[in-house]
């Protein structure tokens, strides 16, 4: 499990590090199925200065919608990712994951809050194998 966390963390740092040149891109599409079921979707990504931000939105034919965003950025000792999602029904959630690499191991702190006010927080440290 520890090796998977380190692999994912290294991949995320590598992705953020390769985004040295600032840029962005966006995309949209419409999907229509049978009996009037379908949606239109748009998404975008921007990067630069060690950060990558993604945003997306989906609007269904019945008027309901979903949207979300995530930002991944490098810190001095690891990386932090913040994500948020919401729907037209009034539900929402925002969460943060902070990964720190130290001499003693890897520490992962997770926290979040819902639109109704519920919150959570947890932390775990994986010691470095000698």
mmCIF file of the C-alpha atoms, coordinates in Angstrom:
data_MODEL
# 
_entry.id   MODEL 
# 
loop_
_atom_site.group_PDB 
_atom_site.id 
_atom_site.type_symbol 
_atom_site.label_atom_id 
_atom_site.label_alt_id 
_atom_site.label_comp_id 
_atom_site.label_asym_id 
_atom_site.label_entity_id 
_atom_site.label_seq_id 
_atom_site.pdbx_PDB_ins_code 
_atom_site.Cartn_x 
_atom_site.Cartn_y 
_atom_site.Cartn_z 
_atom_site.occupancy 
_atom_site.B_iso_or_equiv 
_atom_site.pdbx_formal_charge 
_atom_site.auth_seq_id 
_atom_site.auth_comp_id 
_atom_site.auth_asym_id 
_atom_site.auth_atom_id 
_atom_site.pdbx_PDB_model_num 
ATOM 1   C CA . UNK A 1 1   ? 0.000   0.000  0.000   1.00 0.00 ? 1   UNK A CA 1 
ATOM 2   C CA . UNK A 1 2   ? 2.826   2.383  0.888   1.00 0.00 ? 2   UNK A CA 1 
ATOM 3   C CA . UNK A 1 3   ? 4.519   1.865  -2.470  1.00 0.00 ? 3   UNK A CA 1 
ATOM 4   C CA . UNK A 1 4   ? 1.237   2.657  -4.262  1.00 0.00 ? 4   UNK A CA 1 
ATOM 5   C CA . UNK A 1 5   ? 0.886   5.905  -2.323  1.00 0.00 ? 5   UNK A CA 1 
ATOM 6   C CA . UNK A 1 6   ? 4.453   6.879  -3.177  1.00 0.00 ? 6   UNK A CA 1 
ATOM 7   C CA . UNK A 1 7   ? 3.943   5.994  -6.831  1.00 0.00 ? 7   UNK A CA 1 
ATOM 8   C CA . UNK A 1 8   ? 0.776   8.073  -7.044  1.00 0.00 ? 8   UNK A CA 1 
ATOM 9   C CA . UNK A 1 9   ? 2.411   10.966 -5.231  1.00 0.00 ? 9   UNK A CA 1 
ATOM 10  C CA . UNK A 1 10  ? 5.446   10.891 -7.512  1.00 0.00 ? 10  UNK A CA 1 
ATOM 11  C CA . UNK A 1 11  ? 3.233   10.746 -10.599 1.00 0.00 ? 11  UNK A CA 1 
ATOM 12  C CA . UNK A 1 12  ? 1.219   13.739 -9.388  1.00 0.00 ? 12  UNK A CA 1 
ATOM 13  C CA . UNK A 1 13  ? 4.371   15.732 -8.665  1.00 0.00 ? 13  UNK A CA 1 
ATOM 14  C CA . UNK A 1 14  ? 5.822   14.801 -12.014 1.00 0.00 ? 14  UNK A CA 1 
ATOM 15  C CA . UNK A 1 15  ? 2.640   15.893 -13.805 1.00 0.00 ? 15  UNK A CA 1 
ATOM 16  C CA . UNK A 1 16  ? 2.596   19.235 -11.991 1.00 0.00 ? 16  UNK A CA 1 
ATOM 17  C CA . UNK A 1 17  ? 6.328   19.686 -12.586 1.00 0.00 ? 17  UNK A CA 1 
ATOM 18  C CA . UNK A 1 18  ? 6.075   19.098 -16.346 1.00 0.00 ? 18  UNK A CA 1 
ATOM 19  C CA . UNK A 1 19  ? 3.490   21.846 -16.616 1.00 0.00 ? 19  UNK A CA 1 
ATOM 20  C CA . UNK A 1 20  ? 6.230   24.496 -16.566 1.00 0.00 ? 20  UNK A CA 1 
ATOM 21  C CA . UNK A 1 21  ? 4.689   26.470 -19.399 1.00 0.00 ? 21  UNK A CA 1 
ATOM 22  C CA . UNK A 1 22  ? 1.344   27.996 -18.570 1.00 0.00 ? 22  UNK A CA 1 
ATOM 23  C CA . UNK A 1 23  ? -1.535  26.959 -20.755 1.00 0.00 ? 23  UNK A CA 1 
ATOM 24  C CA . UNK A 1 24  ? -5.120  25.860 -20.925 1.00 0.00 ? 24  UNK A CA 1 
ATOM 25  C CA . UNK A 1 25  ? -7.575  23.887 -22.977 1.00 0.00 ? 25  UNK A CA 1 
ATOM 26  C CA . UNK A 1 26  ? -11.312 23.355 -23.020 1.00 0.00 ? 26  UNK A CA 1 
ATOM 27  C CA . UNK A 1 27  ? -13.790 20.989 -24.569 1.00 0.00 ? 27  UNK A CA 1 
ATOM 28  C CA . UNK A 1 28  ? -17.558 20.682 -24.817 1.00 0.00 ? 28  UNK A CA 1 
ATOM 29  C CA . UNK A 1 29  ? -19.941 18.090 -26.168 1.00 0.00 ? 29  UNK A CA 1 
ATOM 30  C CA . UNK A 1 30  ? -23.576 17.162 -26.320 1.00 0.00 ? 30  UNK A CA 1 
ATOM 31  C CA . UNK A 1 31  ? -24.857 13.630 -25.811 1.00 0.00 ? 31  UNK A CA 1 
ATOM 32  C CA . UNK A 1 32  ? -28.442 12.858 -26.746 1.00 0.00 ? 32  UNK A CA 1 
ATOM 33  C CA . UNK A 1 33  ? -30.001 9.472  -26.198 1.00 0.00 ? 33  UNK A CA 1 
ATOM 34  C CA . UNK A 1 34  ? -33.367 7.941  -26.794 1.00 0.00 ? 34  UNK A CA 1 
ATOM 35  C CA . UNK A 1 35  ? -36.601 9.406  -25.461 1.00 0.00 ? 35  UNK A CA 1 
ATOM 36  C CA . UNK A 1 36  ? -35.120 12.856 -24.865 1.00 0.00 ? 36  UNK A CA 1 
ATOM 37  C CA . UNK A 1 37  ? -32.497 11.769 -22.337 1.00 0.00 ? 37  UNK A CA 1 
ATOM 38  C CA . UNK A 1 38  ? -29.181 13.537 -22.716 1.00 0.00 ? 38  UNK A CA 1 
ATOM 39  C CA . UNK A 1 39  ? -26.869 16.239 -21.514 1.00 0.00 ? 39  UNK A CA 1 
ATOM 40  C CA . UNK A 1 40  ? -24.373 18.857 -22.578 1.00 0.00 ? 40  UNK A CA 1 
ATOM 41  C CA . UNK A 1 41  ? -20.974 18.854 -20.936 1.00 0.00 ? 41  UNK A CA 1 
ATOM 42  C CA . UNK A 1 42  ? -18.019 21.176 -20.836 1.00 0.00 ? 42  UNK A CA 1 
ATOM 43  C CA . UNK A 1 43  ? -14.641 20.795 -19.217 1.00 0.00 ? 43  UNK A CA 1 
ATOM 44  C CA . UNK A 1 44  ? -11.464 22.792 -19.066 1.00 0.00 ? 44  UNK A CA 1 
ATOM 45  C CA . UNK A 1 45  ? -7.958  22.532 -17.695 1.00 0.00 ? 45  UNK A CA 1 
ATOM 46  C CA . UNK A 1 46  ? -5.330  25.143 -17.004 1.00 0.00 ? 46  UNK A CA 1 
ATOM 47  C CA . UNK A 1 47  ? -1.782  24.778 -15.737 1.00 0.00 ? 47  UNK A CA 1 
ATOM 48  C CA . UNK A 1 48  ? 1.227   26.815 -14.776 1.00 0.00 ? 48  UNK A CA 1 
ATOM 49  C CA . UNK A 1 49  ? 3.448   27.686 -11.810 1.00 0.00 ? 49  UNK A CA 1 
ATOM 50  C CA . UNK A 1 50  ? 3.338   24.127 -10.461 1.00 0.00 ? 50  UNK A CA 1 
ATOM 51  C CA . UNK A 1 51  ? -0.466  23.966 -10.372 1.00 0.00 ? 51  UNK A CA 1 
ATOM 52  C CA . UNK A 1 52  ? -3.059  22.186 -12.487 1.00 0.00 ? 52  UNK A CA 1 
ATOM 53  C CA . UNK A 1 53  ? -6.754  23.135 -12.298 1.00 0.00 ? 53  UNK A CA 1 
ATOM 54  C CA . UNK A 1 54  ? -9.601  21.214 -13.899 1.00 0.00 ? 54  UNK A CA 1 
ATOM 55  C CA . UNK A 1 55  ? -13.250 22.245 -14.098 1.00 0.00 ? 55  UNK A CA 1 
ATOM 56  C CA . UNK A 1 56  ? -16.292 20.550 -15.507 1.00 0.00 ? 56  UNK A CA 1 
ATOM 57  C CA . UNK A 1 57  ? -20.043 20.987 -15.788 1.00 0.00 ? 57  UNK A CA 1 
ATOM 58  C CA . UNK A 1 58  ? -22.850 18.796 -17.063 1.00 0.00 ? 58  UNK A CA 1 
ATOM 59  C CA . UNK A 1 59  ? -26.395 20.026 -17.719 1.00 0.00 ? 59  UNK A CA 1 
ATOM 60  C CA . UNK A 1 60  ? -29.112 17.465 -18.328 1.00 0.00 ? 60  UNK A CA 1 
ATOM 61  C CA . UNK A 1 61  ? -32.134 17.915 -20.587 1.00 0.00 ? 61  UNK A CA 1 
ATOM 62  C CA . UNK A 1 62  ? -34.417 18.042 -17.527 1.00 0.00 ? 62  UNK A CA 1 
ATOM 63  C CA . UNK A 1 63  ? -32.628 21.176 -16.274 1.00 0.00 ? 63  UNK A CA 1 
ATOM 64  C CA . UNK A 1 64  ? -30.597 19.514 -13.509 1.00 0.00 ? 64  UNK A CA 1 
ATOM 65  C CA . UNK A 1 65  ? -26.845 20.086 -13.471 1.00 0.00 ? 65  UNK A CA 1 
ATOM 66  C CA . UNK A 1 66  ? -23.599 18.937 -11.884 1.00 0.00 ? 66  UNK A CA 1 
ATOM 67  C CA . UNK A 1 67  ? -20.315 20.778 -11.636 1.00 0.00 ? 67  UNK A CA 1 
ATOM 68  C CA . UNK A 1 68  ? -16.937 20.316 -10.054 1.00 0.00 ? 68  UNK A CA 1 
ATOM 69  C CA . UNK A 1 69  ? -13.341 21.423 -9.996  1.00 0.00 ? 69  UNK A CA 1 
ATOM 70  C CA . UNK A 1 70  ? -10.012 20.202 -8.702  1.00 0.00 ? 70  UNK A CA 1 
ATOM 71  C CA . UNK A 1 71  ? -6.659  21.878 -8.176  1.00 0.00 ? 71  UNK A CA 1 
ATOM 72  C CA . UNK A 1 72  ? -3.368  20.056 -7.720  1.00 0.00 ? 72  UNK A CA 1 
ATOM 73  C CA . UNK A 1 73  ? -0.358  22.092 -6.734  1.00 0.00 ? 73  UNK A CA 1 
ATOM 74  C CA . UNK A 1 74  ? 3.130   21.452 -5.502  1.00 0.00 ? 74  UNK A CA 1 
ATOM 75  C CA . UNK A 1 75  ? 4.249   22.457 -2.039  1.00 0.00 ? 75  UNK A CA 1 
ATOM 76  C CA . UNK A 1 76  ? 7.753   22.644 -0.588  1.00 0.00 ? 76  UNK A CA 1 
ATOM 77  C CA . UNK A 1 77  ? 7.529   19.118 0.798   1.00 0.00 ? 77  UNK A CA 1 
ATOM 78  C CA . UNK A 1 78  ? 4.907   17.391 -1.383  1.00 0.00 ? 78  UNK A CA 1 
ATOM 79  C CA . UNK A 1 79  ? 1.622   18.338 -2.983  1.00 0.00 ? 79  UNK A CA 1 
ATOM 80  C CA . UNK A 1 80  ? -1.934  19.383 -2.148  1.00 0.00 ? 80  UNK A CA 1 
ATOM 81  C CA . UNK A 1 81  ? -5.115  18.566 -4.016  1.00 0.00 ? 81  UNK A CA 1 
ATOM 82  C CA . UNK A 1 82  ? -8.434  20.316 -3.398  1.00 0.00 ? 82  UNK A CA 1 
ATOM 83  C CA . UNK A 1 83  ? -11.640 19.104 -5.044  1.00 0.00 ? 83  UNK A CA 1 
ATOM 84  C CA . UNK A 1 84  ? -15.232 20.265 -4.989  1.00 0.00 ? 84  UNK A CA 1 
ATOM 85  C CA . UNK A 1 85  ? -18.463 19.004 -6.516  1.00 0.00 ? 85  UNK A CA 1 
ATOM 86  C CA . UNK A 1 86  ? -22.026 20.280 -6.436  1.00 0.00 ? 86  UNK A CA 1 
ATOM 87  C CA . UNK A 1 87  ? -25.373 19.605 -8.014  1.00 0.00 ? 87  UNK A CA 1 
ATOM 88  C CA . UNK A 1 88  ? -28.464 21.630 -8.749  1.00 0.00 ? 88  UNK A CA 1 
ATOM 89  C CA . UNK A 1 89  ? -30.251 19.690 -6.005  1.00 0.00 ? 89  UNK A CA 1 
ATOM 90  C CA . UNK A 1 90  ? -28.299 21.705 -3.429  1.00 0.00 ? 90  UNK A CA 1 
ATOM 91  C CA . UNK A 1 91  ? -25.800 19.046 -2.379  1.00 0.00 ? 91  UNK A CA 1 
ATOM 92  C CA . UNK A 1 92  ? -22.092 19.846 -2.376  1.00 0.00 ? 92  UNK A CA 1 
ATOM 93  C CA . UNK A 1 93  ? -18.813 18.564 -1.003  1.00 0.00 ? 93  UNK A CA 1 
ATOM 94  C CA . UNK A 1 94  ? -15.286 20.002 -0.825  1.00 0.00 ? 94  UNK A CA 1 
ATOM 95  C CA . UNK A 1 95  ? -12.240 17.970 0.156   1.00 0.00 ? 95  UNK A CA 1 
ATOM 96  C CA . UNK A 1 96  ? -8.523  18.522 0.571   1.00 0.00 ? 96  UNK A CA 1 
ATOM 97  C CA . UNK A 1 97  ? -5.674  16.016 0.512   1.00 0.00 ? 97  UNK A CA 1 
ATOM 98  C CA . UNK A 1 98  ? -2.212  17.173 1.607   1.00 0.00 ? 98  UNK A CA 1 
ATOM 99  C CA . UNK A 1 99  ? 0.752   14.839 1.070   1.00 0.00 ? 99  UNK A CA 1 
ATOM 100 C CA . UNK A 1 100 ? 4.069   15.640 2.753   1.00 0.00 ? 100 UNK A CA 1 
ATOM 101 C CA . UNK A 1 101 ? 7.322   13.772 2.224   1.00 0.00 ? 101 UNK A CA 1 
ATOM 102 C CA . UNK A 1 102 ? 9.716   13.906 5.158   1.00 0.00 ? 102 UNK A CA 1 
ATOM 103 C CA . UNK A 1 103 ? 12.801  12.142 6.406   1.00 0.00 ? 103 UNK A CA 1 
ATOM 104 C CA . UNK A 1 104 ? 10.677  9.934  8.635   1.00 0.00 ? 104 UNK A CA 1 
ATOM 105 C CA . UNK A 1 105 ? 8.103   8.968  5.970   1.00 0.00 ? 105 UNK A CA 1 
ATOM 106 C CA . UNK A 1 106 ? 5.029   10.161 4.115   1.00 0.00 ? 106 UNK A CA 1 
ATOM 107 C CA . UNK A 1 107 ? 2.142   11.919 5.858   1.00 0.00 ? 107 UNK A CA 1 
ATOM 108 C CA . UNK A 1 108 ? -1.288  12.220 4.245   1.00 0.00 ? 108 UNK A CA 1 
ATOM 109 C CA . UNK A 1 109 ? -3.836  14.619 5.736   1.00 0.00 ? 109 UNK A CA 1 
ATOM 110 C CA . UNK A 1 110 ? -7.407  14.548 4.415   1.00 0.00 ? 110 UNK A CA 1 
ATOM 111 C CA . UNK A 1 111 ? -10.249 16.856 5.329   1.00 0.00 ? 111 UNK A CA 1 
ATOM 112 C CA . UNK A 1 112 ? -13.536 17.955 3.890   1.00 0.00 ? 112 UNK A CA 1 
ATOM 113 C CA . UNK A 1 113 ? -16.893 19.559 4.399   1.00 0.00 ? 113 UNK A CA 1 
ATOM 114 C CA . UNK A 1 114 ? -20.330 19.056 2.881   1.00 0.00 ? 114 UNK A CA 1 
ATOM 115 C CA . UNK A 1 115 ? -22.842 21.743 2.004   1.00 0.00 ? 115 UNK A CA 1 
ATOM 116 C CA . UNK A 1 116 ? -24.949 20.689 4.995   1.00 0.00 ? 116 UNK A CA 1 
ATOM 117 C CA . UNK A 1 117 ? -22.051 21.414 7.369   1.00 0.00 ? 117 UNK A CA 1 
ATOM 118 C CA . UNK A 1 118 ? -20.783 17.888 8.071   1.00 0.00 ? 118 UNK A CA 1 
ATOM 119 C CA . UNK A 1 119 ? -17.001 17.739 8.154   1.00 0.00 ? 119 UNK A CA 1 
ATOM 120 C CA . UNK A 1 120 ? -14.250 15.179 8.549   1.00 0.00 ? 120 UNK A CA 1 
ATOM 121 C CA . UNK A 1 121 ? -10.521 15.089 9.044   1.00 0.00 ? 121 UNK A CA 1 
ATOM 122 C CA . UNK A 1 122 ? -7.980  12.281 9.237   1.00 0.00 ? 122 UNK A CA 1 
ATOM 123 C CA . UNK A 1 123 ? -4.251  11.876 9.050   1.00 0.00 ? 123 UNK A CA 1 
ATOM 124 C CA . UNK A 1 124 ? -1.974  8.923  8.438   1.00 0.00 ? 124 UNK A CA 1 
ATOM 125 C CA . UNK A 1 125 ? 1.811   8.573  8.335   1.00 0.00 ? 125 UNK A CA 1 
ATOM 126 C CA . UNK A 1 126 ? 3.660   5.774  6.601   1.00 0.00 ? 126 UNK A CA 1 
ATOM 127 C CA . UNK A 1 127 ? 7.143   5.353  8.080   1.00 0.00 ? 127 UNK A CA 1 
ATOM 128 C CA . UNK A 1 128 ? 10.101  5.197  5.752   1.00 0.00 ? 128 UNK A CA 1 
ATOM 129 C CA . UNK A 1 129 ? 11.433  1.691  5.195   1.00 0.00 ? 129 UNK A CA 1 
ATOM 130 C CA . UNK A 1 130 ? 15.119  1.336  5.983   1.00 0.00 ? 130 UNK A CA 1 
# 
